[in-house]
Amino acid sequence: MKEKIIELEELSRKLEPARAGREALQQKANMYSNHFIDKLPDEPAYTAYEKETVNRLLDDQITDEGADADEVLSIFSEQVVPPGLNLSSGRHFGYIPGGGLTTSAVGDYLAAITNRYAGVYSSSPGAVALETRMINWLKNLFGYPESGGGYLSSGGSHANLTAIVAARDSKKLKGADYSRAVVYITEQTHHCVDRALNIAGMSECVRRKIPMDHQFRMRTNLLDTAIEEDKEKGLFPWLIVASAGSTDAGALDPLDEIAPIARKHNLWFHVDAAYGGFFMLTQKGSNILTGISESDSLVVDPHKGMFLPYGIGALLVKGPNVLSWAHRFEASYMNDTKVDSGIYSPAEISPELSKHFRAVRMWLPLKLHGVAPFRAALEEKLLLAEMLWEKLSDTKQIVTGPKPQLSVVMFRWEPFGDDSANDEVNKKLHKLFLEDGRVFLSVTTIDGRFYFRAAVLSARTHLADVDLLLKVLHEKMDSLREG
Ligand SMILES: Cc1ncc(COP(=O)(O)O)c(C=O)c1O
């Protein structure tokens, strides 16, 4: 048996290359990473693809012997990365961009190498303390009390789901109550909220969509009336979900007006600030986000407004006990982890047990850069969006959506008097943008009409990128005019 063990050890030790092997791999990965970042300004924001070509990856061979690092990196750089949207590009204006700061990627690398377990305090107290430090920093930013809590999630959808569960449990809703339970949202509420209700087992609950004003903001007088009416009908108004920056229009519900309505009717007030929350760092943002501190829970995504690579959201709650109640557990193999640390461990207040040590990817950029460049970048995005909106509004035949409250600009080309002819020409314009690839815009439908959306949020989006967007737009409109 000993001989067998020694023979197996020899092979299994291949999993941990010696220093020279590690350095060689790190050097190759580093060279590729730096080349990737250096080339970004010249790279397309979108690369059209054939699914037959991309799906060849499904036949990628995983062998017993393993492959050469150069060969593997070339598959990654030539087949995996290029097709589709270049999310690292400053000319990505689609959906909600982020960025992918290098300092955060290095944080991920350190977290992975040290593999500290940020789930329970007794295992890696430093890791749990750092996660808690990030939550406390966020609590302070949003005016949440010291007694509040929260956790770093994989993203906004996961954090919104946990918020729904917290709201459900805090109002002591049971299965028999779900069909009477009413949640107040708008047409602009992110679809992950609806999905979270389904995942939480509450698909029967009533979704009351409150009408919006011309800026796509919840009309709070109608919210109040709807709650009164639902009570009279014998329903159970339970939860208000406000958007602090809706995905489609970048709209900001009037949080300071919603808070007293929630209090008056004793409803849980949740704010989905996944996109808009970090504008709180700016003067304009903190002025227009007033009322956010009055919420019972809020979601904010560092992988959006802090420009971090994908994989980090955050949930804050006023009363963390409701999270610990929802995620309570008993397991004999965990008894030794129950220590009196004075802080919650993420495993006690969130669905994950073994988890990625996410705090490092947020902490490292904050520590190394300081807050000022984040504030500047966010203020820059607000101004770029305003400038883009003004230039588009001044362009003949371009119809713009409302002046951006944050950094999403909606517009469409209207060369014809007829809506459906205009829809058709905008669809052609969209196709030309995709074929060209220098600039990526996503599209949506507002009041049945096709609209382009330019969401300015990538850390790498600057003046020249917005100018290029306008240049490409004019070029493509000219080419369609020429037919
Ligand atoms: C307002 C809003 N809420 C929630 C989400 C979902 O977040 P995630 O994609 O991180 O799961 C998004 C994503 O764009 C969003 O914009």
Ligand as a Chemical Component Dictionary entry (heavy atoms), coordinates in Angstrom:
data_LIG
# 
_chem_comp.id                   LIG 
_chem_comp.type                 NON-POLYMER 
_chem_comp.pdbx_formal_charge   0 
_chem_comp.three_letter_code    LIG 
# 
loop_
_chem_comp_atom.comp_id 
_chem_comp_atom.atom_id 
_chem_comp_atom.alt_atom_id 
_chem_comp_atom.type_symbol 
_chem_comp_atom.charge 
_chem_comp_atom.model_Cartn_x 
_chem_comp_atom.model_Cartn_y 
_chem_comp_atom.model_Cartn_z 
_chem_comp_atom.pdbx_ordinal 
LIG C1 C1 C 0 -31.502 47.730 -11.057 1  
LIG C2 C2 C 0 -30.941 46.349 -11.124 2  
LIG N1 N1 N 0 -31.301 45.449 -10.189 3  
LIG C3 C3 C 0 -30.842 44.195 -10.192 4  
LIG C4 C4 C 0 -29.979 43.759 -11.185 5  
LIG C5 C5 C 0 -29.487 42.347 -11.181 6  
LIG O1 O1 O 0 -28.164 42.357 -10.767 7  
LIG P1 P1 P 0 -27.144 41.184 -11.165 8  
LIG O2 O2 O 0 -27.047 41.213 -12.663 9  
LIG O3 O3 O 0 -25.885 41.600 -10.479 10 
LIG O4 O4 O 0 -27.680 39.905 -10.657 11 
LIG C6 C6 C 0 -29.582 44.656 -12.185 12 
LIG C7 C7 C 0 -28.674 44.234 -13.267 13 
LIG O5 O5 O 0 -28.406 44.924 -14.210 14 
LIG C8 C8 C 0 -30.055 45.984 -12.143 15 
LIG O6 O6 O 0 -29.691 46.883 -13.061 16 
# 
loop_
_chem_comp_bond.comp_id 
_chem_comp_bond.atom_id_1 
_chem_comp_bond.atom_id_2 
_chem_comp_bond.value_order 
_chem_comp_bond.pdbx_ordinal 
LIG C1 C2 SING 1  
LIG C2 N1 SING 2  
LIG C2 C8 DOUB 3  
LIG N1 C3 DOUB 4  
LIG C3 C4 SING 5  
LIG C4 C5 SING 6  
LIG C4 C6 DOUB 7  
LIG C5 O1 SING 8  
LIG O1 P1 SING 9  
LIG P1 O2 DOUB 10 
LIG P1 O3 SING 11 
LIG P1 O4 SING 12 
LIG C6 C7 SING 13 
LIG C6 C8 SING 14 
LIG C7 O5 DOUB 15 
LIG C8 O6 SING 16 
# 
